[in-house]
Amino acid sequence: MRANPGRATQPPENNAHSTHRVPGTIGKRTSLNKVKLTMLQHPARRLGIFFLLWLIYPLPLSATQSDDATLKFITIDVAPWAAQDPQSQKKDGAFFDIVHELQQRTGYQIQTSVTPFARVDRELESGYQDCTMLVPRPDTLVVTGELVFNHSLGAIARKDLPLNTYEDLRELRISVLRGGSLNERFDTDDTLTKELDTDYIIGLRKMARGRTDAIVGAISTLQHMAEQEGISDVLGEPLVMEEMALYLQCSKKSRHLEAMPALNEALIEMRRDGTLDAIKQQHGL
C-alpha cells in the first residue's frame, strides 16, 4: 500500500506534540505550560506572580476593607439636634456637624442615620449600629464614652396653663416621648396623666389642637420644632426639670470598639478648643 502523503509512517516517539503533527495548538500549549512550571519553581518568580495577581484583583479586597473600617452612628430624628429631609435626604443638625469633626480629627469614615427614639436601643442591641450620641442608654447595651454636652430637659405647657413648679403638672394631660426619660421623679410618678407619642411633632400638634395640655422633653428641641410648625405662640414658658448630658456611647456588640479612644480624645479636644460650644450655639441648643 502507498503511504498517505503528509503523514509519517513511523513518527518519532518524542514528536507527539510537535507543531508538525497538530499545527498551531498543542505545541504552543506545551511550551506555555513549561514556562509556567519554570516560573513557579523559582521563588522570586513565584513572588512576582502573586504580586501581579494582587495588582490585577485589588478592588474586592479594598471594598471589603473599606466597609469594615466604616463606623455606623445613629441618633434620634429631632431638629435642631438631627434631622433628615425624607425627600431630598439632606441632613442638618448639630449631630451631623459633630460627626463631621470626628471624621476630620480621627480619620474614621462614619455613616449616619436617624430614627425614632424607641428604635435606637434595638439598633445598638443588635450591633447593627456602632455608636450614638444621646442621653445615657442602658449599661447592658453600651460602653459609655466622653461627654458631648449638656442640655436642658423639662416641660412646656400651653400659654394659658403656666408652669411654675412641678406640682403645676398635676391634672394636665402630658405628651411623653415613647421610650424617653426625663428624671426619676417624673418617670416613676404614676399620679400624672401621661400620653405616649412616637415623636415630639405629634405631641406639639396635639397641644396646638387642645388634645393635650403639656409636653416634656429637650426644651430647645421642642421650641425649635414649634417654631418650624408655626405654633410657637401656643407655648408658654418652659419649666426646666433636669440638665441632661449627651454622651458618646458605643454598642457592646460593635466590631469597632477599638475606635473609642480616638473618638473620646477628639471630643475632649473639641470641648477644649470651643468647637462643641460653637456647634451648640449655632444650632440653638
C-alpha positions as CSV (number, residue, x, y, z in Angstrom):
1,M,0.0,0.0,0.0
2,R,1.1,3.5,-0.7
3,A,1.7,5.7,2.3
4,N,-0.7,8.6,2.9
5,P,1.0,11.8,1.8
6,G,1.8,14.3,4.6
7,R,1.7,11.6,7.3
8,A,4.8,10.0,8.7
9,T,4.5,6.2,8.8
10,Q,6.8,6.0,11.9
11,P,6.5,9.3,13.8
12,P,9.3,9.8,16.3
13,E,8.5,8.9,19.9
14,N,9.2,12.4,21.2
15,N,7.3,14.2,18.5
16,A,3.9,13.6,19.9
17,H,3.3,17.3,20.5
18,S,5.2,18.7,17.6
19,T,3.8,21.6,15.7
20,H,4.1,19.5,12.5
21,R,1.6,16.9,13.9
22,V,-1.0,19.4,15.2
23,P,-0.3,22.7,13.8
24,G,-0.6,25.8,15.9
25,T,-2.2,24.3,19.1
26,I,-0.7,21.5,21.1
27,G,2.9,22.7,20.7
28,K,2.2,26.2,21.9
29,R,0.2,25.0,24.9
30,T,3.0,22.7,25.9
31,S,5.5,25.5,25.7
32,L,3.3,27.8,27.8
33,N,2.9,25.1,30.4
34,K,6.7,24.6,30.6
35,V,7.1,28.4,31.1
36,K,4.6,28.5,33.9
37,L,6.2,25.5,35.6
38,T,9.6,27.1,35.4
39,M,8.3,30.4,36.8
40,L,6.5,28.7,39.7
41,Q,9.6,26.7,40.6
42,H,11.7,29.8,41.1
43,P,10.9,31.6,44.4
44,A,11.4,35.1,43.0
45,R,9.3,34.5,40.0
46,R,6.6,32.9,42.2
47,L,6.5,36.0,44.3
48,G,6.2,38.1,41.2
49,I,3.2,36.2,40.0
50,F,1.4,36.7,43.4
51,F,2.2,40.4,43.2
52,L,0.8,40.6,39.7
53,L,-2.4,38.9,40.7
54,W,-2.7,41.4,43.6
55,L,-2.4,44.3,41.2
56,I,-5.0,42.8,38.8
57,Y,-7.6,42.0,41.5
58,P,-7.4,44.7,44.2
59,L,-10.9,46.0,44.1
60,P,-12.9,43.4,46.0
61,L,-10.3,43.4,48.8
62,S,-10.3,47.1,49.1
63,A,-14.0,47.3,49.1
64,T,-14.2,44.8,52.0
65,Q,-11.6,46.7,54.0
66,S,-13.4,50.0,53.4
67,D,-16.7,48.6,54.6
68,D,-15.1,47.1,57.7
69,A,-13.5,50.4,58.5
70,T,-16.7,52.4,58.4
71,L,-18.4,53.2,61.7
72,K,-22.2,53.5,61.9
73,F,-23.7,56.2,64.1
74,I,-27.4,56.5,64.9
75,T,-29.4,59.1,66.8
76,I,-32.9,60.4,67.1
77,D,-34.6,62.4,64.3
78,V,-35.3,65.7,66.1
79,A,-34.2,69.1,64.9
80,P,-32.1,71.0,65.7
81,W,-30.1,68.1,67.0
82,A,-30.5,65.9,63.9
83,A,-33.0,65.9,61.0
84,Q,-33.1,64.4,57.6
85,D,-35.4,65.6,54.9
86,P,-37.4,62.5,53.6
87,Q,-37.5,63.7,50.0
88,S,-34.1,65.3,49.5
89,Q,-32.3,63.2,52.2
90,K,-30.5,66.4,53.2
91,K,-29.1,66.1,56.7
92,D,-28.9,69.0,59.1
93,G,-28.2,69.5,62.8
94,A,-25.6,69.6,65.5
95,F,-25.2,65.8,65.4
96,F,-24.0,65.8,61.8
97,D,-21.6,68.7,62.4
98,I,-20.1,66.9,65.3
99,V,-19.7,63.7,63.3
100,H,-18.0,65.6,60.5
101,E,-15.5,67.0,63.0
102,L,-14.9,63.5,64.4
103,Q,-14.2,62.2,60.9
104,Q,-11.7,65.0,60.3
105,R,-9.9,64.5,63.6
106,T,-9.8,60.7,63.7
107,G,-9.6,59.6,60.1
108,Y,-12.5,57.2,60.5
109,Q,-15.3,57.2,58.0
110,I,-18.7,57.5,59.8
111,Q,-22.1,56.6,58.3
112,T,-25.0,58.3,59.9
113,S,-28.7,57.6,60.3
114,V,-31.6,59.0,62.2
115,T,-34.6,57.2,63.7
116,P,-37.4,57.5,66.2
117,F,-36.1,57.3,69.8
118,A,-37.6,53.8,70.6
119,R,-35.6,52.2,67.7
120,V,-32.2,53.4,68.9
121,D,-31.8,50.8,71.6
122,R,-32.8,48.0,69.3
123,E,-30.2,49.0,66.7
124,L,-27.5,49.2,69.3
125,E,-28.5,45.9,71.0
126,S,-28.3,44.0,67.7
127,G,-24.9,45.5,66.9
128,Y,-26.1,46.8,63.6
129,Q,-25.2,50.3,64.6
130,D,-21.9,51.0,66.3
131,C,-22.4,54.2,68.3
132,T,-24.8,57.0,69.2
133,M,-24.5,60.4,70.8
134,L,-27.5,60.6,73.1
135,V,-28.8,60.7,76.6
136,P,-27.5,57.7,78.7
137,R,-28.6,54.4,77.4
138,P,-28.7,51.2,79.5
139,D,-25.3,49.9,80.6
140,T,-26.3,46.4,79.3
141,L,-26.3,47.8,75.8
142,V,-23.4,50.3,75.5
143,V,-19.9,51.3,76.6
144,T,-20.1,55.0,77.6
145,G,-17.6,57.4,76.3
146,E,-16.9,61.1,76.6
147,L,-19.4,63.9,77.3
148,V,-20.6,65.7,74.2
149,F,-22.5,68.5,76.0
150,N,-25.4,69.2,78.4
151,H,-28.9,70.4,77.5
152,S,-32.0,71.3,79.4
153,L,-35.0,69.0,79.8
154,G,-38.3,69.9,81.2
155,A,-41.9,70.7,80.4
156,I,-43.7,73.2,78.3
157,A,-47.5,73.8,78.7
158,R,-50.0,75.8,76.7
159,K,-49.7,79.5,77.3
160,D,-52.9,79.6,79.3
161,L,-51.5,77.0,81.7
162,P,-48.4,78.5,83.3
163,L,-45.9,76.1,84.8
164,N,-44.0,77.4,87.9
165,T,-43.4,74.3,89.9
166,Y,-43.6,70.5,89.4
167,E,-46.9,70.5,91.1
168,D,-48.4,72.5,88.3
169,L,-48.2,69.4,86.1
170,R,-50.9,67.6,88.1
171,E,-54.3,67.4,86.3
172,L,-52.6,68.1,83.0
173,R,-52.5,65.8,80.0
174,I,-48.8,65.5,79.3
175,S,-47.3,64.2,76.0
176,V,-44.3,62.0,76.7
177,L,-41.8,60.6,74.1
178,R,-42.2,56.9,73.9
179,G,-39.0,55.3,75.3
180,G,-37.8,58.6,76.6
181,S,-36.7,59.5,80.1
182,L,-36.8,62.8,82.0
183,N,-35.8,62.1,85.6
184,E,-36.6,59.6,88.2
185,R,-39.3,61.7,89.9
186,F,-41.2,62.2,86.7
187,D,-40.6,58.8,85.2
188,T,-41.9,57.0,88.3
189,D,-44.8,59.4,89.1
190,D,-47.9,57.4,88.3
191,T,-50.2,60.2,89.5
192,L,-49.5,62.2,86.4
193,T,-51.6,61.7,83.2
194,K,-49.0,60.8,80.6
195,E,-49.8,60.1,76.9
196,L,-47.1,58.3,75.0
197,D,-46.2,59.6,71.5
198,T,-43.7,58.4,69.0
199,D,-42.1,61.9,68.4
200,Y,-42.2,65.5,69.5
201,I,-44.1,66.7,66.5
202,I,-47.2,64.6,67.3
203,G,-47.2,65.9,70.9
204,L,-46.9,69.5,69.8
205,R,-49.6,69.2,67.2
206,K,-51.9,67.7,69.9
207,M,-51.2,70.6,72.1
208,A,-52.0,73.1,69.4
209,R,-55.4,71.3,68.8
210,G,-56.1,71.2,72.5
211,R,-55.9,67.5,72.8
212,T,-53.0,67.7,75.3
213,D,-52.0,70.4,77.8
214,A,-48.2,70.0,78.1
215,I,-45.2,68.2,76.6
216,V,-41.9,67.1,78.2
217,G,-38.5,66.7,76.6
218,A,-35.5,68.6,75.3
219,I,-36.6,72.2,75.7
220,S,-34.5,73.7,72.9
221,T,-35.7,71.0,70.5
222,L,-39.4,71.5,71.5
223,Q,-39.1,75.2,70.9
224,H,-37.3,74.8,67.6
225,M,-39.9,72.4,66.3
226,A,-42.8,74.5,67.5
227,E,-41.3,77.4,65.5
228,Q,-41.0,75.2,62.4
229,E,-44.6,74.2,62.8
230,G,-45.8,77.8,63.3
231,I,-47.3,77.1,66.7
232,S,-44.7,78.9,68.9
233,D,-47.5,81.3,70.1
234,V,-49.3,78.3,71.7
235,L,-46.4,77.5,74.1
236,G,-45.8,79.1,77.5
237,E,-42.5,79.5,79.4
238,P,-40.6,76.2,79.9
239,L,-40.2,74.6,83.3
240,V,-36.6,73.3,83.5
241,M,-36.6,70.0,85.4
242,E,-33.2,68.4,84.5
243,E,-29.9,69.1,82.9
244,M,-29.2,66.1,80.8
245,A,-25.9,65.1,79.4
246,L,-25.4,63.7,75.9
247,Y,-22.6,61.1,75.7
248,L,-20.8,59.2,73.1
249,Q,-21.9,55.6,73.6
250,C,-21.0,52.5,71.6
251,S,-22.7,49.2,71.3
252,K,-21.1,46.4,73.3
253,K,-21.6,44.2,70.2
254,S,-19.8,46.7,67.9
255,R,-16.8,45.3,65.9
256,H,-15.2,48.8,66.2
257,L,-14.9,49.3,70.0
258,E,-11.1,49.9,69.4
259,A,-12.1,53.2,67.8
260,M,-13.5,54.6,71.1
261,P,-10.2,56.0,72.5
262,A,-9.6,58.1,69.3
263,L,-13.2,59.3,69.3
264,N,-13.1,60.2,73.0
265,E,-9.8,62.1,72.5
266,A,-11.3,64.0,69.6
267,L,-14.3,65.0,71.7
268,I,-12.0,66.2,74.5
269,E,-10.1,68.4,72.0
270,M,-13.4,69.7,70.6
271,R,-14.6,70.7,74.0
272,R,-11.2,72.3,74.9
273,D,-10.9,74.3,71.7
274,G,-14.5,75.5,71.8
275,T,-15.7,73.6,68.7
276,L,-18.6,71.9,70.7
277,D,-19.8,75.2,72.2
278,A,-19.7,76.8,68.7
279,I,-21.8,73.9,67.2
280,K,-24.2,74.1,70.2
281,Q,-24.7,77.8,69.8
282,Q,-25.1,77.6,66.0
283,H,-28.0,75.2,66.3
284,G,-29.6,76.9,69.3
285,L,-29.1,74.1,71.7
